[in-house]
Amino acid sequence: MKVTAQSWRVTANQTGYTAALPDDAAEKEEEKAVDNRIENDEDTDTFLASLEALKSQKADDSNKFNMSASKPKDSVGQLAAELARAETRLDVQQVSSKATRALLNLKMTYASSNEKDQKKIAQMIRRVEKLIKKINKKLKHLSKEEQLEMRRKRAEKTNDMEKEELLRNEIATRKKKRRREEREYALKELAQDGKDNNQEIMNSLSGAMEGGLSLDGAALGDLSSMGIDGGTMMDMGSIDVMA
């Protein structure tokens, strides 16, 4: 009776030892085992090919969405909120330093980006430039308020109560108006950050679907069940202005 090495390996992996098969049966069993190995090899090749495709897709996505890496460490909304909370010229100057660095980084990134990303970066550059104007405006307001406060103290020392009261009211009115404008500006920029984040998420989903991933309506609906709606996304990109 002929017992091949292959038939021994096949039967050894079974739950018990079986009698040697006839020659024809052994050859068929051996051919079946070879076919299984070939099939497994084809599955392995398919798996490896899929891995390579995913790596290539990841590299393409990195190039496609390099705009995310070009964003400032602190968003315009966050810097605007810091500006609204700043009450001294030193605090405002610290925000100014962050904004200046962000503007420089954006301009450097703009020069090395493609046309599509340049449009987005240009929009962000305009927002940062507007922020810097707001910073300079606040520095002037604070200087004026300090001057008025010094005049108020002199009037208080000379017992000129009428003048002291007028200056006190003027300072309070100026501060109230300035703080309201700063809060409104910060909230507006935070909302814009949330809108931009939502747009990037949608662009990423579109890119993923174009790359071969399928997201049907039911899958997209799951985002709502997870609590990921427009308002939630906006909250993710916001901070408390009055903190």
C-alpha positions in Angstrom: 0.0 0.0 0.0 1.3 3.4 -1.0 1.3 6.1 1.7 2.6 9.4 0.6 4.1 12.1 2.8 1.3 14.4 1.9 -1.4 12.0 2.9 0.3 11.5 6.2 0.4 15.3 6.9 -3.3 15.6 6.0 -4.4 12.7 8.2 -2.1 13.7 11.0 -4.0 17.0 11.3 -7.3 15.2 11.7 -8.7 14.2 15.1 -7.3 10.6 14.9 -5.2 8.3 12.9 -7.0 6.7 9.9 -6.1 3.8 7.8 -4.0 4.5 4.7 -6.1 5.3 1.6 -6.0 3.3 -1.6 -3.6 4.7 -4.3 -6.3 6.5 -6.2 -7.9 8.0 -3.1 -4.4 9.1 -1.8 -3.6 10.8 -5.0 -6.9 12.6 -5.0 -6.4 13.6 -1.4 -2.9 14.9 -2.3 -4.3 16.9 -5.2 -6.9 18.4 -2.9 -4.3 19.5 -0.4 -2.2 21.1 -3.1 -5.3 22.9 -4.4 -6.0 24.2 -0.8 -2.4 25.5 -0.5 -2.7 27.2 -3.9 -6.0 28.8 -2.8 -4.5 29.9 0.5 -1.5 31.4 -1.4 -3.9 33.3 -3.6 -5.8 34.6 -0.5 -2.5 35.7 0.9 -1.5 37.5 -2.3 -4.9 39.2 -2.3 -4.4 40.3 1.3 -0.9 41.7 0.7 -2.2 43.5 -2.4 -4.9 45.1 -0.3 -2.4 46.2 2.3 -0.3 47.9 -0.4 -3.4 49.6 -1.8 -4.3 50.9 1.7 -0.7 52.2 2.1 -0.9 54.0 -1.2 -4.3 55.4 -0.4 -3.0 56.7 2.9 -0.1 58.4 1.2 -2.5 60.0 -1.4 -4.7 61.2 1.5 -1.8 62.7 3.2 -0.9 64.7 0.1 -4.6 65.5 -0.6 -5.4 66.8 2.9 -2.0 68.4 3.9 -4.0 71.5 4.6 -4.8 70.1 8.0 -1.1 70.1 8.9 -0.8 73.7 7.8 -3.3 75.0 10.3 -2.0 77.2 13.2 -1.6 75.5 16.5 -4.2 77.9 17.9 -7.2 78.5 15.7 -8.4 82.0 14.9 -11.4 81.5 17.1 -9.3 80.4 20.1 -7.0 83.4 19.7 -10.0 85.7 19.4 -11.4 84.2 22.6 -8.1 84.7 24.4 -8.1 88.3 23.1 -11.6 88.8 24.6 -10.5 87.6 28.0 -7.2 89.6 28.0 -7.5 92.6 30.4 -3.9 93.9 30.4 -1.6 95.0 27.6 0.8 92.2 28.5 -2.0 89.6 28.0 -2.9 91.2 24.6 0.8 91.2 23.5 1.0 87.5 24.2 -2.0 86.9 21.9 -0.3 89.1 19.4 2.8 87.0 19.4 0.8 83.8 18.8 -1.1 85.4 15.9 2.1 86.8 14.3 3.7 83.3 14.4 0.5 81.7 12.9 0.5 84.3 10.1 4.1 83.6 9.3 3.6 79.9 9.2 0.5 80.2 7.0 2.4 82.4 4.5 5.2 79.9 4.3 2.8 77.1 3.8 1.0 79.0 1.1 4.1 79.3 -1.0 4.6 75.5 -1.1 0.9 74.4 -1.5 -1.1 73.5 -4.5 -3.7 75.7 -6.0 -6.6 74.1 -4.2 -5.0 74.4 -0.8 -3.8 77.9 -1.5 -7.4 79.1 -1.7 -8.1 77.8 1.8 -4.9 79.1 3.3 -5.5 82.5 1.8 -8.8 82.6 3.5 -7.2 81.7 6.8 -4.5 84.3 6.3 -7.2 87.0 5.9 -8.8 85.9 9.1 -5.5 86.1 11.0 -4.7 89.5 9.5 -8.1 90.7 10.7 -7.4 89.3 14.2 -4.1 91.2 14.3 -6.0 94.5 13.5 -8.3 93.7 16.3 -5.4 93.2 18.6 -3.8 96.5 17.7 -7.2 98.2 18.2 -7.5 96.7 21.7 -4.0 97.9 22.6 -5.1 101.5 21.7 -8.3 101.1 23.7 -6.5 99.9 26.8 -4.0 102.7 26.5 -6.9 105.2 26.4 -8.6 103.6 29.3 -5.4 103.8 31.4 -5.1 107.5 30.6 -8.7 108.1 31.7 -8.1 106.1 34.9 -5.0 108.3 35.7 -7.1 111.4 35.2 -9.9 110.0 37.4 -7.4 109.3 40.2 -6.1 112.9 40.0 -9.6 114.2 40.1 -10.2 112.0 43.1 -7.1 113.4 44.9 -8.2 117.0 44.3 -11.7 116.2 45.5 -13.2 117.2 42.2 -16.0 114.7 42.6 -18.0 115.8 39.6 -15.1 115.3 37.2 -14.2 112.0 38.9 -17.7 110.8 38.4 -17.8 111.7 34.8 -14.5 110.0 34.1 -15.6 106.9 36.0 -18.8 106.7 33.9 -16.8 107.2 30.7 -14.3 104.4 31.6 -17.2 102.0 32.4 -19.0 102.8 29.2 -15.9 102.3 27.1 -15.1 99.0 28.7 -18.6 97.7 28.3 -18.7 98.6 24.6 -15.3 97.1 24.0 -16.0 93.8 25.8 -19.3 93.4 24.0 -17.6 93.9 20.6 -14.8 91.5 21.5 -17.2 88.8 22.6 -19.2 89.1 19.4 -16.1 88.9 17.3 -14.8 85.8 19.2 -18.1 84.0 18.9 -18.2 84.7 15.2 -14.7 83.3 14.7 -15.4 80.3 16.8 -18.5 79.6 14.7 -16.3 79.9 11.5 -13.9 77.4 13.0 -16.7 75.0 13.5 -18.0 75.5 10.0 -14.5 74.9 8.6 -14.1 71.7 10.7 -17.4 70.4 9.4 -16.4 71.1 5.8 -13.1 69.2 6.3 -14.9 66.2 7.7 -17.3 66.1 4.7 -14.3 66.5 2.3 -12.5 63.6 4.1 -15.6 61.4 3.8 -16.0 62.2 0.1 -12.3 61.4 -0.4 -12.7 58.1 1.4 -15.7 57.1 -0.7 -13.8 58.1 -3.9 -11.0 55.9 -2.7 -13.2 52.8 -2.6 -15.0 53.0 0.8 -18.8 52.8 0.6 -20.9 54.8 3.0 -24.6 54.4 2.4 -27.4 56.4 3.9 -27.8 54.1 6.8 -24.1 54.5 7.7 -24.3 58.3 7.5 -27.4 58.1 9.6 -25.3 56.4 12.3 -23.4 59.6 12.8 -26.5 61.2 14.1 -27.2 58.3 16.5 -23.7 58.8 17.8 -24.5 62.4 18.6 -22.3 63.8 15.8 -24.5 66.5 14.3 -23.6 70.0 13.1 -24.1 71.6 16.6 -21.9 69.0 18.3 -19.1 69.5 15.8 -19.3 73.2 16.3 -19.0 72.7 20.1 -15.9 70.6 19.5 -14.2 73.5 17.9 -15.3 76.1 20.5 -14.1 77.2 23.9 -15.7 79.4 26.6 -15.1 83.0 25.8 -15.7 84.1 29.3 -13.6 81.4 30.9 
